[in-house]
Amino acid sequence: MNDQLNIIGALAMDLKRVSLGLDRGSTNMADRFWIEALKRKSEINTSKIPNYIAKLLKNLENKEDKEDLLMYSVLLQNYAQKG
């Protein structure tokens, strides 16, 4: 479970970086961290996490809404730290 929490924490940071990149107009930065976020998302075993976290991950399909990405980042970070 610790591995899953570490991956979720790293995903949260990647999402935050995507949101910041979009906010600053740095699409190269946002694109780079979006690719990293998708890699991390694929590493998560959804059978080992609560359903509400799995549902959040399922909703991570669009990188265009920076506010949503920042919200997901905070929610995932809180879960990873609560661990």
Backbone as CSV, one residue per row, in Angstrom:
resi,resn,N_x,N_y,N_z,CA_x,CA_y,CA_z,C_x,C_y,C_z
1,MET,0.820,-1.196,0.000,0.000,0.000,0.000,0.866,1.263,0.000
2,ASN,2.017,1.194,0.663,2.906,2.350,0.697,3.350,2.767,-0.699
3,ASP,3.615,1.770,-1.550,4.002,2.078,-2.929,2.895,2.844,-3.643
4,GLN,1.652,2.411,-3.429,0.516,3.080,-4.053,0.390,4.520,-3.558
5,LEU,0.613,4.735,-2.270,0.545,6.088,-1.712,1.641,6.974,-2.296
6,ASN,2.826,6.416,-2.479,3.923,7.185,-3.084,3.604,7.563,-4.527
7,ILE,3.037,6.634,-5.261,2.675,6.909,-6.657,1.576,7.969,-6.713
8,ILE,0.595,7.861,-5.831,-0.492,8.845,-5.803,0.049,10.220,-5.422
9,GLY,0.979,10.267,-4.479,1.600,11.536,-4.100,2.373,12.149,-5.259
10,ALA,3.091,11.320,-6.004,3.831,11.811,-7.172,2.867,12.281,-8.263
11,LEU,1.768,11.568,-8.442,0.749,11.968,-9.407,0.175,13.334,-9.026
12,ALA,-0.069,13.531,-7.738,-0.591,14.818,-7.264,0.358,15.958,-7.628
13,MET,1.647,15.732,-7.444,2.627,16.765,-7.786,2.666,17.024,-9.296
14,ASP,2.582,15.963,-10.078,2.570,16.132,-11.537,1.349,16.942,-11.976
15,LEU,0.192,16.647,-11.392,-1.023,17.381,-11.742,-0.912,18.852,-11.350
16,LYS,-0.291,19.097,-10.216,-0.090,20.481,-9.791,0.807,21.212,-10.792
17,ARG,1.839,20.543,-11.259,2.747,21.153,-12.234,2.042,21.406,-13.566
18,VAL,1.156,20.497,-13.967,0.383,20.716,-15.193,-0.484,21.953,-15.030
19,SER,-1.163,22.050,-13.902,-2.033,23.194,-13.639,-1.244,24.502,-13.644
20,LEU,-0.095,24.496,-12.985,0.738,25.702,-12.963,1.257,26.055,-14.356
21,GLY,1.637,25.038,-15.112,2.110,25.281,-16.469,1.029,25.901,-17.342
22,LEU,-0.193,25.383,-17.220,-1.294,25.943,-17.992,-1.580,27.376,-17.564
23,ASP,-1.523,27.622,-16.266,-1.796,28.959,-15.744,-0.759,29.973,-16.227
24,ARG,0.478,29.529,-16.334,1.561,30.419,-16.764,1.689,30.520,-18.281
25,GLY,0.911,29.716,-18.985,0.985,29.729,-20.441,2.130,28.905,-20.985
26,SER,2.698,28.055,-20.162,3.802,27.206,-20.587,3.262,25.836,-20.994
27,THR,2.848,25.744,-22.249,2.254,24.489,-22.702,3.275,23.360,-22.769
28,ASN,4.542,23.679,-23.021,5.579,22.633,-23.054,5.708,21.980,-21.681
29,MET,5.738,22.802,-20.635,5.825,22.276,-19.273,4.584,21.443,-18.954
30,ALA,3.416,21.987,-19.283,2.167,21.279,-19.004,2.122,19.939,-19.735
31,ASP,2.524,19.929,-20.985,2.515,18.687,-21.766,3.464,17.651,-21.179
32,ARG,4.653,18.093,-20.788,5.651,17.170,-20.233,5.134,16.508,-18.958
33,PHE,4.571,17.319,-18.053,4.097,16.755,-16.799,2.781,15.996,-16.964
34,TRP,2.001,16.328,-17.988,0.787,15.560,-18.269,1.165,14.132,-18.675
35,ILE,2.190,14.003,-19.484,2.668,12.671,-19.877,3.130,11.892,-18.646
36,GLU,3.858,12.557,-17.756,4.297,11.911,-16.510,3.094,11.502,-15.655
37,ALA,2.094,12.378,-15.580,0.901,12.085,-14.782,0.180,10.853,-15.327
38,LEU,0.068,10.754,-16.633,-0.598,9.596,-17.227,0.182,8.310,-16.964
39,LYS,1.516,8.399,-16.974,2.331,7.222,-16.651,2.083,6.778,-15.216
40,ARG,2.078,7.738,-14.315,1.860,7.410,-12.900,0.463,6.845,-12.689
41,LYS,-0.507,7.430,-13.363,-1.883,6.940,-13.237,-1.961,5.469,-13.643
42,SER,-1.235,5.102,-14.680,-1.270,3.714,-15.149,-0.578,2.755,-14.176
43,GLU,0.262,3.273,-13.292,0.967,2.439,-12.321,0.115,2.114,-11.088
44,ILE,-1.003,2.797,-10.936,-1.822,2.630,-9.738,-2.738,1.430,-9.896
45,ASN,-2.719,0.565,-8.900,-3.604,-0.593,-8.853,-4.896,-0.154,-8.171
46,THR,-5.942,0.050,-8.952,-7.180,0.601,-8.409,-7.901,-0.345,-7.452
47,SER,-7.530,-1.616,-7.449,-8.162,-2.539,-6.507,-7.614,-2.371,-5.091
48,LYS,-6.507,-1.630,-4.958,-5.893,-1.440,-3.644,-6.164,-0.066,-3.048
49,ILE,-7.008,0.714,-3.691,-7.318,2.049,-3.178,-8.830,2.179,-3.005
50,PRO,-9.272,3.119,-2.180,-10.718,3.311,-1.997,-11.413,3.712,-3.303
51,ASN,-12.688,3.400,-3.365,-13.460,3.676,-4.583,-13.483,5.152,-4.946
52,TYR,-13.546,6.036,-3.947,-13.630,7.458,-4.278,-12.337,7.965,-4.916
53,ILE,-11.204,7.386,-4.556,-9.937,7.761,-5.189,-9.882,7.187,-6.608
54,ALA,-10.337,5.959,-6.767,-10.380,5.352,-8.097,-11.277,6.164,-9.028
55,LYS,-12.374,6.688,-8.486,-13.286,7.509,-9.285,-12.612,8.819,-9.710
56,LEU,-11.852,9.420,-8.808,-11.103,10.633,-9.160,-10.130,10.348,-10.300
57,LEU,-9.429,9.234,-10.193,-8.453,8.883,-11.220,-9.127,8.660,-12.572
58,LYS,-10.305,8.067,-12.531,-11.035,7.823,-13.776,-11.409,9.139,-14.459
59,ASN,-11.654,10.188,-13.653,-12.039,11.484,-14.201,-10.867,12.270,-14.773
60,LEU,-9.655,11.783,-14.601,-8.465,12.475,-15.125,-8.275,12.157,-16.602
61,GLU,-9.080,12.743,-17.413,-8.997,12.481,-18.840,-8.625,13.736,-19.624
62,ASN,-8.807,14.891,-19.001,-8.670,16.140,-19.725,-7.728,17.070,-18.979
63,LYS,-6.718,17.552,-19.660,-5.768,18.447,-18.997,-6.074,19.912,-19.251
64,GLU,-7.190,20.204,-19.870,-7.483,21.584,-20.258,-7.986,22.448,-19.108
65,ASP,-8.600,21.861,-18.104,-9.176,22.644,-17.017,-8.210,22.703,-15.838
66,LYS,-7.446,23.772,-15.772,-6.386,23.871,-14.762,-6.936,23.891,-13.349
67,GLU,-8.134,24.455,-13.148,-8.716,24.480,-11.806,-9.077,23.075,-11.340
68,ASP,-9.651,22.277,-12.229,-9.976,20.891,-11.880,-8.713,20.093,-11.565
69,LEU,-7.681,20.293,-12.367,-6.431,19.574,-12.126,-5.832,19.940,-10.779
70,LEU,-5.909,21.205,-10.422,-5.400,21.636,-9.125,-6.224,21.024,-7.999
71,MET,-7.541,20.957,-8.176,-8.406,20.340,-7.167,-8.071,18.852,-7.010
72,TYR,-7.922,18.135,-8.131,-7.559,16.722,-8.065,-6.201,16.552,-7.386
73,SER,-5.291,17.447,-7.678,-3.976,17.396,-7.066,-4.070,17.480,-5.549
74,VAL,-4.852,18.418,-5.062,-4.994,18.594,-3.613,-5.679,17.386,-2.988
75,LEU,-6.738,16.894,-3.610,-7.450,15.731,-3.059,-6.549,14.497,-3.011
76,LEU,-5.805,14.263,-4.075,-4.915,13.106,-4.105,-3.756,13.268,-3.118
77,GLN,-3.244,14.483,-3.009,-2.156,14.747,-2.052,-2.650,14.515,-0.622
78,ASN,-3.846,14.977,-0.309,-4.395,14.758,1.029,-4.533,13.275,1.329
79,TYR,-5.020,12.513,0.356,-5.163,11.070,0.551,-3.790,10.414,0.766
80,ALA,-2.818,10.786,-0.037,-1.490,10.180,0.061,-0.841,10.505,1.397
81,GLN,-1.037,11.699,1.899,-0.436,12.089,3.172,-1.157,11.459,4.358
82,LYS,-2.455,11.255,4.216,-3.256,10.648,5.282,-2.844,9.204,5.493
83,GLY,-2.588,8.540,4.352,-2.157,7.167,4.256,-2.347,6.357,5.437
